[in-house]
Structures are given as structure tokens and as C-alpha cells.
């Protein structure tokens, strides 16, 4: 203050200018994010997501600005020198399934969409669960719950993918489950935790995919929050 008597006033003025500039950046980010929040085919996944094509249409600086705005609600952000993870994800091959690990979780890419995963979604699920005969709802440890609209006769259990599963579909014969999930373009991060319904040891339904419901039971999965 002795050397620069007006230093405090100058710093206050600069801070006000920076605050105004940040407000403008936030406003621009909100505008850019509007086009990326469009509907998707996997609303039941109930995870925050953005359309990658909408972000790609922006300049790199606006991409980072929009992502900073969006990710700030979920995680601590990397500093300006550590955004290579975003560029690698953005530029990966169309059939790749890249992810970007951040302090509070992971950003996954599936098809033309980015998904934010954290908490239970980052924990592996396993096990085989008998469905009580007097219940239409079953809680899955660490993986939400499943319910049946039409409970069939027979012994029921819920399993997860182990590899090599197949199911018989009316009019289509026996089909490999991996091919069916590829056909439906199910996001890769969903597949390991997708509940599978077995009746008397036979795969008869895949949760939330009515086209693969051979027993007409309407298996509905409510994923973890």
C-alpha cells in the first residue's frame, strides 16, 4: 500500500471483472449444454449424460468450458494442463469404450453419449439370487432392484453375465446374448450389471429390454441411484 496506494482498489476492480467474465463463461456453457442434454434411448439408466456430437460441434475451448460447467456438480476438476483424458475420449474410435477417471468418479463414452458414473456404479456386482415365490420384487445388493409384472410358474433366479449365455426367442431361435446386446447397442458399462432372469435354469428375460423377454414377464430393473 505504501508503494501502490491504489492497489486494493485495483485488485477489487480486477476481481469484479473476473467475476463478470466467469458469469459470461457460465452463461455460454449453459447455452452449449442445452443441445447436449437431449433425450437418449437409455433414460432408465438414470445417470447424467451428454450427447458427444453436440460437444464435438464446439471449438475445443468451448468444449472444455461446457464440460467444466457440467462436471463441477459431480467432481473436482483437473487443472488446465490435465485435459488430455478428455481429448483421448473425444477422439477414440467409434467402436471404442474409453473412460476418463476424475477425482469423484469416471466419465464413460458409449456410442455417441458421455455418461457420468460414481458410487455404486463403480463397484462390481456378482452373485446369483433366488427369487422368493411370494414376491414380485427382488433387491439386488449394490445394484438396485428388479420387479416382475407377470410372474411365471417355476423356480426363478437372477444372475449376471458370465459369458457364453444364450436364450431362445420366439421366431428367432436360440441367440447368443452378447450378439443380442450388441444388436440393441446396450452401453458397455451397463452390461455387467444388467439383471438376467432364469426360470428353471433357462435364461428367459433381460431386464429393461422387452425385445428379449421370451417369457413375457416384463422384468423391470431400477438401477442404483
N, C-alpha and C positions, 0 to 999 in steps of 0.2 A: 504493500500500500504506500510505503514511503517513496518507492521508485516509480510506481504507476498508480497514482491516486484514483484513477477511474477503473481499476482492474475489476472490482466487484461488479460494477455496472456493466462492464463489457462482457464478463462471464455470464451474468444473468441474461443479457440480451442474446448471447450466443446460445444459451440453454433454451431460451424461448424459440429461437429459430430452429434448433434441432428438434424440439418437440413438435413444432408445426410441420417440419419435413417428415418426421415419423408418422404423424397423423395422415399426411398425404400418401405415404407409402402403404399404410394400413388400408386406406380407402381404395387405393389401386389394387391391393391384394384381394380385398373383398369382391371387387368387380371381376377380377380374373378368376376367382374361385367359384363364382356363380355358375359359369359354364362347365366347371369340372364336377359340380355336385349333382349332375343329372342322374336319372334313375338307372338302375342296373338290374341284371337278371337274378341277383343273389341277395335281395333285400332281407331275406330271412337269416342271413349270416350275422346281421346286426353289428357290424364293425364299421368304423369310419372309413370311407373310401373316396377316391377321386378318379376321374377319367384321365388317363395318361395322355390321350390325344389332345385334350383341351390344354394341358400344360405344355405339350410339345409345340403348340402353335404360338407360344410366347417366346420372347427373347430369353436367353439364359439368365439375365439379371432379374427379369420379371418372374421366371420360374422359381428362382431361389427366394424372391420376396414373397411370392404366394405360398410356397412351402413353409417358410419361416412362420408366416401368419397362422397357417393351418396346424403345424406341428407344435406350436407354442402351448396349445391346450393339453398336450399329451406328454411332453418330454422336454428336458433341457436340450438346447440346440447346439450343434457343433459350431466352432468359430469359422470365420470366413475361409481359413486355409484348409478345412477338412470337409469339403463338399464333393470329393471325388466319388464317394459312395453313391451319391445321387446321380452323378453323370454315368457311372457304370450301370446303374439300374435303368436309367432312361435309355441308354444306347445298347442294351443287351439284345440278343437275337429274339425274334418274336416267340420262338418256342422255349425260351429260357424261363427260369423261375427265380430271378435274383432277389436278394433281400439286402436291406441296409440296416445294420444294427446301430441303435442310438441308446442314449442313457436310460430312457424309460420304456423301451420296447423295440419292436422291429417294424420296418416298412417293407411289405412284400408286394411283388408285382405278379399278377395273374392275368394273362391276356392283355387287355387294354385298360387295366384298372390297377390302382395302388390301394393297398389295404394296410391299416394300422393295427398291429397285434400287440397285446400286452397281457399281463396277468396270467390267467388260466390258459389262454390261447398259446402260451409259450411252453406249457407243461405237456409232456407226453401222456397219452391215455392208453390204457391196456385193460385186459380182463374180459371175462365172459359172464353175463349176468342173467340168471334165470328170472323170468317174468312171473310174478305170483298169479295164480289162476283167478283170484278175485279182484284184480286191479286192472285198470286201463292206462295207468301212468306209472312210469318207472324212472327213478332218479339215477343218474349216472355220475359216479364220483368224478368231480373235476370237469364234467362235460355237460352240464345242464340236465335236461330230462327229455324223455320221449313219451308219446301218448298214442293210443290207438282209437280210431273212430269205430272200427268194426273188428272186434276181437275174434279170431278164428278158433276152431277147435284144435286141440293138440298142445304139445309142450312147446313153449316159446322161450327164446333166449335172445339176448342182444350181444353181438360181438363187434370187433373192429377188424379192419383189413389186416390180413397177414400175408397176402399174396396168393395167387392161384385160384381165387374164388370164381365161381361161375353160377349162373342162375338160368332157369328155364322161363322164357317169356312167351305168352300166348301168341301164336302166329309167327314167331321168330326162332323158336327152338332154343337150344342151350347156348348162352353167350358168356364170354369171359367178362368179368366185372371191370377189369382195367379198361377194356375196349369200350364198355358202356359209359364209364365215367369220362373217358376221352371224348366220346361222341357227344356227351352233354356239356363238355367244356367246364366241368366242375373245377373250381380253383384248387391248385395243388395243396395249399395249406389246409384246406377243408377235408381232404380225402382221408388222412389218417384218423380223424376223429368223427367221421361220418358213421352214425349207428347203422348196423345191418341187422335185420330181423330174420331169425331162423325158426322154422316150425318143424319139429321132429327131425332136427339136424339138417334141414334143407333151407338154403337161402331163398327167401320169398319176397323181401322188400328192402329197399334202400330209403332211408329217411329223407323226407322232403323232395323226393324225386318220384312223382306219381307215375311217370312213364316206366319206372322199374318196380312196379308194385304188382307182382304176379299173384298175390293172394287177395288183392282189393281190400286191404286193411287200413289204408290211409295212415301210414306211420309218419307222425309229425315230431320233429326234433326242435326243441327250444335250446339253442346253444348257450354257453355260459356268458354272462354279461361282461 
